[in-house]
Amino acid sequence: MRKLFFITLICIFVSNCKSNNENTLRFAYQEKYLLDLDEKNVTLNKNITDEYEKFNGLPNLNIPLNRYIFSPDYKIFISIAIQNTPLEIINAYKSDLTLKIIEVKNYKNNLNMFCKKNDDFAIKYIFTESKEKLPVILNVVSKDSLLIKKMYDENKIIKKLQ
């Protein structure tokens, strides 16, 4: 009986330790994103995918939405290109007449863009995931241009990737 008590106690302890990892969101094959306290991973639904399609605006490319993170100040859409290269994605963004690319910079050999579409400002970070080498696009979207610009300048979102 005593052994059972200690085994149960150890199981409870281990399960509590695992709950501390709730701030790590896994996406793609092995990628991780550290969630802030005000960020929440939300299950995908039609409204979210419709909003993603409206903002992403690349209907000729196969880039499905993989994860959605909600914050009171911004939204993050994480998508994975199934059949397209990073160069094809970049060229598609450049040819999108509804997207105004304000600034572009390289970050660790990946492309980071600060842009505007309609009334929304965004960071579009394009990188290649480590296992299958598929292009991943992180779209951070908000109506607050100063917030997005600050996040872009400080590489805040990128630094939360593991």
Phi and psi in degrees as a GROMACS rama.xvg file:
@    title "Ramachandran Plot"
@    xaxis  label "Phi"
@    yaxis  label "Psi"
@TYPE xy
-64.2677  -40.7609  ARG-2
-61.0503  -43.1032  LYS-3
-60.9927  -40.8234  LEU-4
-61.0675  -46.6773  PHE-5
-68.3519  -37.0725  PHE-6
-63.7908  -43.688  ILE-7
-62.4684  -43.022  THR-8
-62.0155  -43.1434  LEU-9
-64.3994  -42.6396  ILE-10
-60.4929  -42.2898  CYS-11
-63.5986  -43.2442  ILE-12
-61.696  -46.0052  PHE-13
-64.0484  -42.4943  VAL-14
-65.8593  -34.1329  SER-15
-68.2569  -35.747  ASN-16
-65.1278  -39.357  CYS-17
-65.145  -32.279  LYS-18
-66.7995  -19.482  SER-19
-67.834  -19.0961  ASN-20
-84.2102  6.62176  ASN-21
-65.5758  -14.89  GLU-22
-86.7824  3.07834  ASN-23
-109.008  119.161  THR-24
-100.818  125.236  LEU-25
-94.143  141.161  ARG-26
-149.741  170.392  PHE-27
54.7817  -133.699  ALA-28
-96.0989  -49.4533  TYR-29
-135.664  11.7511  GLN-30
-79.8951  152.496  GLU-31
-135.677  146.243  LYS-32
-130.555  128.883  TYR-33
-85.81  115.773  LEU-34
-77.9275  135.713  LEU-35
-74.881  168.773  ASP-36
-61.4414  -32.5307  LEU-37
-91.4117  2.72229  ASP-38
-98.6735  140.771  GLU-39
-136.245  129.382  LYS-40
-73.8182  124.536  ASN-41
-114.451  136.892  VAL-42
-63.0424  136.704  THR-43
-66.4916  141.352  LEU-44
-143.835  178.118  ASN-45
-61.485  -40.9055  LYS-46
-60.679  -42.0918  ASN-47
-67.8288  -45.7015  ILE-48
-67.003  -34.6758  THR-49
-63.8286  -43.1454  ASP-50
-64.3117  -40.5133  GLU-51
-61.6533  -47.115  TYR-52
-62.0691  -39.1442  GLU-53
-62.7674  -42.045  LYS-54
-84.1305  -41.3015  PHE-55
-65.9685  -43.8654  ASN-56
58.9099  36.4155  GLY-57
-121.208  69.871  LEU-58
-65.7382  -22.0361  PRO-59
-83.5891  -6.42152  ASN-60
-111.51  151.623  LEU-61
-97.018  87.6917  ASN-62
-130.034  78.2846  ILE-63
-71.6741  151.976  PRO-64
-71.1651  133.316  LEU-65
-108.161  -42.3464  ASN-66
-144.327  155.208  ARG-67
-133.944  129.397  TYR-68
-119.592  129.473  ILE-69
-109.244  135.288  PHE-70
-131.742  151.035  SER-71
-58.5215  -23.6462  PRO-72
-100.377  -18.9035  ASP-73
-161.605  171.205  TYR-74
-127.805  147.322  LYS-75
-123.77  123.307  ILE-76
-108.245  121.6  PHE-77
-108.986  119.905  ILE-78
-126.453  157.079  SER-79
-127.213  126.511  ILE-80
-78.3358  124.781  ALA-81
-85.1497  -42.8156  ILE-82
-124.785  7.75932  GLN-83
-117.063  151.566  ASN-84
-90.3327  162.022  THR-85
-56.9658  -38.6618  PRO-86
-64.2492  -40.1102  LEU-87
-62.6085  -39.7333  GLU-88
-66.3949  -46.274  ILE-89
-60.7995  -45.8187  ILE-90
-63.6522  -36.2369  ASN-91
-65.2759  -41.3994  ALA-92
-64.0586  -41.5183  TYR-93
-63.8885  -31.9469  LYS-94
-89.6283  -4.98422  SER-95
-74.2113  108.563  ASP-96
-70.2201  -16.5565  LEU-97
-88.6036  -7.67283  THR-98
-104.785  123.757  LEU-99
-102.531  111.127  LYS-100
-85.0641  115.465  ILE-101
-88.9963  -41.876  ILE-102
-152.264  146.202  GLU-103
-134.372  139.38  VAL-104
-147.677  155.255  LYS-105
-90.9146  141.317  ASN-106
-136.288  111.119  TYR-107
51.6094  49.681  LYS-108
64.1843  20.3894  ASN-109
-121.902  161.914  ASN-110
-99.0407  133.528  LEU-111
-125.805  123.162  ASN-112
-121.551  139.564  MET-113
-106.239  122.781  PHE-114
-147.058  174.3  CYS-115
-136.532  139.674  LYS-116
-140.65  120.622  LYS-117
56.1125  -121.979  ASN-118
-98.5072  6.43388  ASP-119
-105.294  143.881  ASP-120
-108.84  152.101  PHE-121
-152.271  156.446  ALA-122
-107.719  130.827  ILE-123
-118.269  108.164  LYS-124
-107.411  119.672  TYR-125
-111.919  120.844  ILE-126
-143.429  170.625  PHE-127
-105.945  126.583  THR-128
-70.7715  155.949  GLU-129
-75.9354  -33.0548  SER-130
-83.4743  -59.0303  LYS-131
-98.457  -1.31343  GLU-132
61.9543  32.8049  LYS-133
-87.2127  141.957  LEU-134
-68.5066  137.194  PRO-135
-119.931  139.269  VAL-136
-120.652  121.943  ILE-137
-100.105  117.601  LEU-138
-106.63  114.224  ASN-139
-104.302  119.158  VAL-140
-124.3  136.575  VAL-141
-159.384  158.652  SER-142
-82.2657  -14.1824  LYS-143
-85.9068  99.4509  ASP-144
-64.1373  -37.5468  SER-145
-67.0516  -39.2143  LEU-146
-63.3151  -48.4847  LEU-147
-64.2389  -42.1721  ILE-148
-62.6001  -41.2994  LYS-149
-64.5229  -44.3347  LYS-150
-62.4154  -38.8491  MET-151
-64.8515  -49.8664  TYR-152
-61.7977  -37.2015  ASP-153
-90.2  -2.0187  GLU-154
54.054  36.1391  ASN-155
-58.6461  -48.6541  LYS-156
-67.7926  -42.4074  ILE-157
-62.0192  -39.1145  ILE-158
-67.3871  -15.8334  LYS-159
-88.616  -1.74779  LYS-160
-83.2933  142.486  LEU-161
